[in-house]
Structures are given as C-alpha cells and as structure tokens.
Amino acid sequence: MEAPLFGIPEDIPEDLTKIRIEKSLLSELPKAAFSHVKLLKHLWLNFNDIAIINIKSLEGLANLTELRLQGNKLRSVPWTAFEETPNLKILDLKHNRIDALPEHALKFLPGLTYLDLSSNQLSVISKDVFLNWPLYHTENKHERPTASNVVLALHDNPWLCDCRLGGFIEFIKSLSPPFILMNSYLTCTSPEFKAGKFFHEVDLKTCVKPEVSAPDTNITSPLGGNISLTCFATARPEPAVRWIYGLKILRGFREIQSRVDEDTIKSQLIIPSLHPADRGLYTCTANNFIGNSSISVLLDVKSPEGSVSHSSGFPAAIAEENVYIDIRIAKQTVYGITIEWNAVTDNPAETWFTIHFGRYDTLKKEQIYIGPGINTYSVTDLLPATKYEICVTLKNQAPRNGQCIVFVTGSDFNEMEQREKLIHIVIIVLAMVLAVPAGMYACTTDAKFNCFERCTEMWRNRRHSESSHTSDERHGTFDSLQAASDEGLCKESSKERKARRRSADKIQKPKNERRPTAELY
C-alpha cells in the first residue's frame, strides 16, 4: 500500500495470508477489521497512529501467527482479544506507550514464542503476569518437546526499583532456557538513588506501611523567632509526607524533604517570624499504598514578657476582651445555612473566632477555629425537625449572651418541592431575629417549646436601647415576611417590625457564593 490510509480498506482480497499497512494514519483497529480474511497469518501495522484496539478487532483470525504493532500510540491492550488468535506466536508491541501489564495479560497467548514490550512506559510488573502464562508452565514441566526458544524483550522501560518490583526482579533473575531475554541488562530508572543500576545489582525488601517519629513533640519558641519542626517517616515504598495544621490556608509555610537512608525521609516545616497565631498542633503524616501514619507536634509561643500560653491548638483568649459580635443567617439552602458575623475590634488582623455548633441539647459542641479576615461559615446536611445552636465567640472564649443562634429545622417531606418551601420559611424567620440579644429563638410550627413570650419581652428591651434615628429602607431578607407570618411564626406589631428593620440595616448583605459541606469561606 503506497498511499497513506485513514482506515482499514474494505476491498482486501479474502485469500491473502499477509497484510502490511505501515506509516499511514490509522488511529484505530475496529471490530472485525480483517474477519473476512480467514487465511491471514501475518499482520503488520507498524508506525501508524493506532491508539485504540477494539476488543473484537481480531475476530475471525484463528490462523494468525504474527502481529506487529511497533511504533504506534497504544497505552493499553485488550488482552482478552487474543482469545481469537490461539495460534499467535509473534507479538511485537515495542515503541508504544503501554504503562501497565495486568496479571491475566498472557493468559490467552499459550503458543507465544516472541513477545516484545521494549521501549514502552512500564514501571512496575507483578511476577504473576508470567506465572499465569500457560507456556511458562508447559516449558518448565517439559510436557512437550521445546520447539524453539521463547524470547522476551523488556528493556528500555522506566522501571521503578522499589519493593513493588521485587517479585518481578526475582522472576527475571530466575529465567533460564528456553526463556531468553533479548537484553538481559534491565536497568532501574527510579528512585533516584537506584537509577542506572542493573536488576542483578539491587536487593529489594518487603513493602511496609509508614512509621512516623519526631525528635521533639512539645516545643516552645520566642515570639518573632524562626523555627523548624521535624519528623522522620520510614516506609517501603517511599511515602508521601506532608504537614497538616490549622492555618495552612492563611500561613503556608515551607516544607523541605531530604533522604536519611533508603527507607527514611526527613521532613521539615520551616516557620519564620513566629506569630501568636502560630500556636497550636502541627501533624506530620506519611502514607503509601499499604497504609499511613502520623505524629503531632505541639508548638507554643513565648511572649516578650516571658509568659507562655498553653493552648490546645488555638490562641488563648484575653480575659478582658468583650467584643460585641453581630451574627446573622446570610444564606439558606435546602439542607443548610451560612452564617455571617461582624465584630468591631482594635486589631482585626489578629482577631480570631471560634464556631460552636451542634444540637441544642448537646453540652459539648463541635468547635471550629476561624482565622483573621474570615467572617462566614457554612454548614449543611442538617437533620429535619431538629433544634440546633450555633455560636460565634472571640478567640477560644466560651459563648456569651448575644453570640448564639438557636433554630429548629422544619419537618421532613418526601417531596423535595415541599421541603424546600418549609426550610426556606424557617430560614427567613431566622434572618429576621438574628440581630437581637442572646437567647432569641426562631419559632416554627414544628417547634415543641414556647418562645412567643420570650420573643416579645426581648424585643421590647432591645427597642428601648436603640437610638432614635429611623430608616425607611427594607433589607432584602424580609421580602417574604408575609409568607412567614402566614405560618403563624413569632408575630409582632408594626412598631416592633420597624425596630427589627433598623437592626437588620446594620447587617452586611449576604454573599452569593455556594460552598460545599461545612466549609470556610
């Protein structure tokens, strides 16, 4: 064939025994591509652009003895396709991009005497690939006379010489006639300290899960100083090592890794110019395909006066700080809410917050530490007909009056449309009562506690303490006030409604971003 081809010709004579299509633009070997050429024995498709082989591409080729696919773009081969070619003896796949050899790959090639997988992207192979090869067992047991040598070509692949390749290297070392390697000097490409070594020069040990240790797990350092946290990870194969700490998004410190020996990695976390906010727990983790391990280092920062604040991962609160925090529901979804808060402080760059969240009747709430510059928090997957409490406190102080919201989610409905409507009403009611003194409740028709009298009394107290200026602007959150009132939720007079609007005008407008479950904005 002289002219380049883009596909397999349909007019190939049926009596051909050899077909050679090379240096063309074939990109795929389709189903039953040569099924009508029943006598075909030799098929050469070298130096094309074949990247896909259909699992039924060799259908009808029971007489095929030679298949050459050198110099194509194959990343994988459908090995079960060779069930159609029981008489195949030569398979040439060199100079492709094959990066994996499954354990059953040679199971359907019982008569193969020449296999060339050189110059591909193979890095790890299990010895079971060859132990599952019928010909290997037949030749070893001398069940029939050896007709010829069996040639394997596996050189010029980027072999990764770690514990995962141990079984394959043992297999290669044990090969003897009639099995012959075309190039017996197979070479390691990685890891770096084994690059260039021959298989017969390396001794690979059994794979083990990581073990992590640290020379010091409790460190105190002066404010403004520089410090390095160190851990050691021992594993086979080489583990991935990283540091986890609360301020990783805000304070991305430098990590340095070096090799101690063949199985041990030293990892250092470099923290320059220690800040009070850097106090806390730093965890070094290591993992490979077998498992993982970690160790934590507690870092404390000594103040200029010499005092040390012992904390469990978050800056200590200053006792005299009593900042008023204005908190509200900024957004609602079918399954959750987003809160937003505002606090006026002298040093906003150093102002930390803690979110306390959980069921109302649970004494110990989940605590989430929030860094400077963040004033929103989103939580989803709320349960229906459940009473929750969420609080925002300065640093790690305990919740105080005016820093919590108590709310009840609506009843669960099978129909999503009804569920959305009910939760939407609950959230609107919440938004209307957030900027009020502590203890205000969001009342719903499903609530099993009495809050009407409490709502009235608290709003009267709030009204007397507000300034005399008025505002006629409506906040967008109250557009569905009538819908909420129709449900019989916390009714009040028109004067009280105006008081709430004045309070709501102080609240920032909600953000429109959508975030995943319990994520910081």
N, C-alpha and C positions, 0 to 999 in steps of 0.2 A: 504494500500500500504506500504510494508516494505522497499523496495529498493528506494534510492534517485532517483528522476526523474529530467530530464533536460527539459522536455516539456510535454504538455498535451497528454496522451495516446489517440490513435485513435480508440482503440477497446473497449471503455467504453460501456457497455450494455445500450440500449436505454430505458429500463424500470426502471432505478434507480431513486430513489427520494432523495437520499442523497449521496454526494461525499465529501470525506475528503482526501486532499493531503497536508500533513504538513511536515515541516523540510526536504524539498527537495531543489533542486537547480533551481526551476522555476524562471526565470528572467522577463518573460513577459506573459501577458494574451492576447493571439492573437485574431484576428477577428473570431467570431462564434465558440469559443473554445468548447462550450458544446451545440451547437444549435440542435444537433440530439437527445439530452436527453430531450425530451419535457416535461416529468413529474417531472423534477428536482425541488425540493423545498428547499433543504438545501445544500449550497456550502461552505465548509470550506477550506480555502487556507492559513492558519496561518503559520508563521515562515518559509517563503520561502525568496527568493531574488527578489521578484517581484518589479520592478521599473517602468514598463510601462503597462498601461491598454489601449488596443485599444478601440476606440470609439464604435466599433461594437462587442466588446467581449461578451456582454450579449445577443446577438441576439438569438431569439427563446426561451427565458427563461421567458415566461409570467406567469408561475406558481411559480417562485422563491419567497420565503418568507424570506429567511435568507442568508446573505452573510457576511462571516467573513474573514478579511484580516489583522489580527493582526500580528505585528512583521515583516513587510516587509520593503521595501525601497522606498515607494511611496512619491514623492514630490508634486504631484498633482493628481487629479482625474478628468476624463472626465465626469462631472456630467450629461451631456445630454445622456450618455449611459443608464441611469436608465429609459429612456422612454420605454425601452424594458421590464422593470420589474415593472409593475403597482401595483403588489400585495406584493412588498417588505415591510417587517415590521421591520426587524432587519438588521442594517448595522454597523459592527464593524471595525473601522479603527485605533484603538489605537496602539501606539508604531510604528508609521511611521515617515515620515519627512515632512509632509504636512505643508506648511508655509503660505497658503492663502486660503480663502474661498470666492469665487465670489458671487455676490448678487443673482444669479439665482441658486445657488448650490442645494437648497432643493425644487425647483420648480417642479421637476419631481419625487418627493417622497411623494405623497399625503397620503399614508397609513402608513408611517413610525412611529413606536412607540418606537424605541430604536435606538439612534444614539450615538456612542462612538468615540469622537475625542480627547480623552485624550492622554497625553504624545506624542504630536507632536511638531511642531515648530511655532504654531500660535502666533502672537504678536498683531495684530490688526484685528478686525472683525467689519463690519458695522452691525447695528441692522436690516438693510433691508434684510439681509440674512434670518432672521426668519420671518420678516413681509411678505416676498414673499413665505413663506411655506404654502401651501394650508391647511394643517392640523391645523396650528395655528389659522387661521381664523375660520375654521369649529368648533373647540372645543370652542373657545371664544364665538361664536354666538349660541352655543347649537343647531346646526342644526340637530344633530343626537345624540342619547344617547352615553355617553362615555363608550366604551368597556373596556378600561384599561388606566392606566397612561401612559404618554409619558415621557420617561426617556432620559435626555441629560447628557453626560459626557464630560466636557470641562476642567477639572483640569490638572495640571502639564504641562501647556504650558507657554512659556516665555512672558507673557502679558506685553505690553508696555503701562503703565497707563499715557498717556498724553491726550490732547484734542481730538485726533482722536478716542479714545476708549470710549468717553463719552456716545454716543448713545447706544453702546453695554452694558455698565455697567448699564445704566438706564433700559434696557430691562431685564437684569439678576435680578435686584432688584425688578422688577415688576412681575416676574414669580410667578404663583400660580397654584395649582392643576387644571387640571390634569397634568400640566407640572411640572416635578420634576428634579432637578439637582442631579446627583449621588453624587457629592461632592459640596456643596453649598459654601464652603470657597475658592473661587477662589482668587489667590494671585498675586500681581504685582511683576514683576521681574525687571523692569526698568521704569523710570530713577532711578538713584542710591538713591535719597532722598525719593523715594516711595517704594523701594524694600522691600518685606516682608509684605507690608500692604494688608489687605483684601479689596475686591471690595467695601464692605459696609462702609469702613473707608475713602475712597477717594472721593473728590468732584472735578470733572473736569470741567474747564471753556471752553468757546468757543475758537476755534482757531483764532489767529490774526496774521497778517503779521508783520515782524520785524520793530522796530523803533530804530535807532542808534543815540547816542549822545556822546559828548566828553566834558570833563571839560575845555579844552583849545584847540582852533583850530589854534593858532598862537604862536609858541614857538621859542625862541632864546636861544641858549646854547653855551658856550665857546668851542673852538677847543680842542679836546682831552678829553673832558668830557664824562661822561656816562649819558644817559637819557632814560626815558621810556615814550612812547606815549600810551595814554589810551583812550579806548572807551567803551561804555556800549550798549549792544544790548538786547532789550526787545521783546519777541515774544512767541507765543504758536503755535505749539510745539517748542522745543528748536532749535534755528537756528544754522547753521554752520557759524562761524565767522572767517574771515581771513583779513590780511593786504596786500594791493597792493601798490607797489612803484617801481620806475624806475630801481633801481639797485638790484632787488630781486635775479636775477641770480648770480650777482657778489658779493653782500653783503647780504647773507642770515642771517638775524637777528633772534633772538629767540623770539618766541611768547608764552605767558603764559595766560591761561584762568582759571577763578575761578567763582564760582556761588555767586551772591549777594543775590538773593532770588529765589523763584520758577520759575519766568519767566524772570529773568535778568542774563545775562552773562557779566562779566568784562574781557576784553581782553587787554593785554599789549604787546607792541612791544619794546623789550629791545635792545637799540643801544649802544654798548660800544665804547669808544675811538673815538669820533666824528671826521670825516674826512671832508675836504671841499666838497668832492663829495657827502656827505650825505645831503647837502641842497636839499630841494625840497618838493614835495607834497606826503603825505602818506595817503592812503584811507583805512578806516576800513569798510568792507562790511559784511552784515549778510543776510542770506537767508534761508527760509524754503519752504515747498511745496505751500504756499499761495503767497509768493512774496519775495521781497528783499528791502534793504535799505542800505545807505552808508553815511559816513561823511568824510571830508578830513581835515587833519592837516598839516599846512604849517610849516616846520622846517627850521630855518636859523642858521648858524654857525658864531659865533663871532670870528674874527681873533685875534691874540695875541696883535695887536696894538689897539684893541678895536673897530675897524670898523666892520660894519655889511653889508653884501652884500645881498640886497633884490632881490631875483630872483623868477621866476615862475616855479620852479621845476628843475632847472639845474644850475650848477655853472656859475658864471659870467665870462665873458671873460676879460683877461688882455689887456688893450688898446695897450700896446707897443708890444704885441706878433704879429708877422707877419711871420708865418711859411709857406714855400712853400709846397704845397700839390700836389703830383703827382697822378693823378686819371686816371683809365682806365676801360674798359669793360673786366672783367675776364672770363665771360661765357655768352652764349646766349642760350635761349630755344625758342620754337615755340611762346610762349606768353610773354616772359620777358627777363630780363638781370640781371646779377650780376656784381656790380662794386667792384673794389678793389683800395685802395689808400695807399700811403706811405708818411709819414711826418717825417722829421728829427727834433726832439725836445730834449731839455736838460733833461726833466723829462717825459719820455714816460709812466711811471706808473701813472702819473697824467694828461695825455693828453686826453682830451675829444673832441668829434666831434659831429657835427650836420649835418644830412642829410636834404637837402631841395629838395622836389620832387613834381612835378605837371606839368600841361600843361604849355607850354612856355608862353602863353598869359595871364596866371593867375598870378596876382601880389602876392597874398598870397599863398605860397606853404605849403604843409604838412611838418612838422618838426618832425624828429625822432632823439632822443638823443642816442649817441653811447658811451659806456664806454671804459675805457683804455683796451688795449690788443685786441681790435676788429678792423679789417680793411677791412671788407667786408660787403656788404648789397645786398640783393636780392629783386627784385620787379617783380611781374608777373601780368597777366591779363591786359596787355597793349592793348589799342584800336588800330585798324588798321588806317593807314593814318592819324596819329596824331603826332603833334610836341610836344615833351616833353623837360623838362630841369631838370637835377639832379645835385646838388652841394654838396660838402663836405667842411665844414668850421671848424675852430678850435673853440672848445667850442661852445658858442652860438653867435659867430660873424656873421655879415651879409656876404653873399657871396662876394668874391673879384675876381679880374682878375686871371684866371688860375685855378679856383676851380670849374668850372661848365662844364657840357657836354650838348649840345643841339643836339637832334637827332629826326629823323622822322621815324615812323614805316611804313612798306610797305602797299600796298593796300590789302584789304581783298579778299581772294579767297574762293570759295566754296570747292574746292578740297584741302584737307589737304596737299597733297604732294607739290602742287604749293605754298601754303602758307609757308611751311617750307623752301622751297628754297629761296623765296623772303626775308623773315626775316633773314635768315642766311646771305645773301649777305649784308643786311643793317648792321648787327652786325659786320661783318668783316670790313666794311668801318669804322665803329665807332672805332674799336680797333686800326686801323692804324693812326687815327688822334687824339688820346686822349692825348698823352704826348706833347702837344703843348700849346702855350699861350692861354689866355682866348678868348672866342668868336668863336673858331673854330667850324664849323658845319659839320655834317655828311650829305653828299649830296646823294640824291637818285633820281631816275627818277620820283618819285611821288612828290618831294618837289616843293612847289609853290613859293620859294624865291630864290634869286640869291646869290650863295655863291662861285662860281668859282674864281672870282677876289679876294675875301676876303681870300680864301684858299692860293692862290699864294702869296699874299702880306705877310700874317702872316708867312708862311713857309720861305720866304726869310729872314725876321727879325730873326727868330729862328736860321737859318743856320749861320748867321754872329756871333751869340753869343755863338755858341758851340765850344768846344775845338777841336784841330787839330787832335787828335788821331782817328783812324778808326778801324772798326771791320768788319770781313767778315761773322760773324755768322748771321743766319736768325732766327728770332723769329717764333715760331710755329703758331702765329696768322696770319701771312701773306702768308700762303701756298695757299690761294685761291685768291691772289691778281689779277691774270689774270681774274678770274671769275667776280670779282668786276669791273675791267676795262672794260670788255665786256658790262657791263650795262651802260657805259658812266658816271661813278661816279668819280668826282674830279681827273682828270688826271694830271700827273706831269712828269717832266723829270727824267732820271735815277739818276742824282745827288741828286735831292730832295728826291727820294726814298731811297737812301743810308742814307741821313740825318735822315729820319724817322726811319730807322732801328737802327741807333745809339741811338736814343732816346728810342726806344722800348726795347733795350737791358737792359736798366736801370730798366725796369719794372719787377716785380716778375711774375713768371709763375702762370697761373690761377689754382685755386683749382678745383678738380673734383667732389666735393660733390654736391648733389642735395638737395635743401631745399624747403619747401612749400612757399606759397604766402607771400611776404614782411616779410621775417624772417631774424633775425640777425644770423650770423654765429659765 
